[in-house]
Amino acid sequence: VYAEALVTVHDYDIVLEILVINRTPNTLANLTVELSTMGDMKIVERPQSHTIGPLDQMTIRASIKVSSTETGHIFGTIVYEDTSTQEKGYINLNDIHMDIMDYIRPASCTDEAFRSMWAEFEWENKVAISTSITDLLEFLNHIVSSTNMSCLTPHDSHEKGSFLAANLYARSVFGEDALVNVSVEKKDDNDGKLAGYIRIRSKTQGIALSLGDRITSVQRGLPDNKC
């Protein structure tokens, strides 16, 4: 049995279209895709059971509702009965990873509003900077573009210095705020490498952790070996 899934994300809703192909010469009865989720996701339409003939195929649909911004996983198992052997079969599918970037949108706010939210929000995630990028502004721009955030702190591309600080802001499709402070320094005693911290604050733990994981994975260098 072969299966592949087409995942369509539209804000709060995730639609799975799972193509199942019976590669055996036997009829498979009561075939269903059993789904489970990790993260703030709820299955609202579970796949129905089907009978698939020899060498036949079928598309099975499922709907999942997302209620907050965090990285999630969808797990699946195909269960069926072989009508010829009367044996029950189980096939564990690769999990589907839902990216926080599907829900984050650039946004803007005043400095006063940023400071107020920064003081109010209780969840913080602190990521140490570790990158092959050696230019301060280039590193900042890379983080901004890789996280779908807006930079609230103006910077002159011609300015020279060994330290840079910036505030970044974004909102999720669910109206949640994501705050980031980048504090990066170019140290001569560190072979010119960048050092410092990126701090993330939000009202919910999911955003703080998921955004931290995203920054950790993308900060090391520019894509396409441009670093």
Disulfide bonds with the S-S distance in Angstrom:
none
